[in-house]
Amino acid sequence: MKAKTKQLEQRPAKTARLGNALYLIGCIVAAICIATGAITAIVMHNSGGDVAFAPIVGGVIAALGLISWLIGRVCRYILSGH
């Protein structure tokens, strides 16, 4: 436990800020992807076109948002230790 605390204290402040910034960017991209996925699914469903693929397309776009958030979270964990 003490070794991990000492290791976290030795991290430069710039590295921690970079990790937090990358996490914030990941969250913003995730929110945009999830909103775009939901809007795309709704528009495709209401347009009367190919209704069967509407949830799939929306889900794929939302999944890209989840992946973006996870990448940001991993960067934050590695760089800042949170």
Secondary structure in CASP SS format (residue, H / E / C, confidence):
PFRMAT SS
TARGET T0000
AUTHOR 0000-0000-0000
METHOD secondary structure of the structure
MODEL  1
M C 1.00
K H 1.00
A H 1.00
K H 1.00
T H 1.00
K H 1.00
Q H 1.00
L H 1.00
E H 1.00
Q C 1.00
R C 1.00
P C 1.00
A H 1.00
K H 1.00
T H 1.00
A H 1.00
R H 1.00
L H 1.00
G H 1.00
N H 1.00
A H 1.00
L H 1.00
Y H 1.00
L H 1.00
I H 1.00
G H 1.00
C H 1.00
I H 1.00
V H 1.00
A H 1.00
A H 1.00
I H 1.00
C H 1.00
I H 1.00
A H 1.00
T H 1.00
G H 1.00
A H 1.00
I H 1.00
T H 1.00
A H 1.00
I H 1.00
V H 1.00
M H 1.00
H H 1.00
N H 1.00
S C 1.00
G C 1.00
G C 1.00
D C 1.00
V H 1.00
A H 1.00
F H 1.00
A H 1.00
P H 1.00
I H 1.00
V H 1.00
G H 1.00
G H 1.00
V H 1.00
I H 1.00
A H 1.00
A H 1.00
L H 1.00
G H 1.00
L H 1.00
I H 1.00
S H 1.00
W H 1.00
L H 1.00
I H 1.00
G H 1.00
R H 1.00
V H 1.00
C H 1.00
R H 1.00
Y H 1.00
I H 1.00
L H 1.00
S H 1.00
G C 1.00
H C 1.00
END
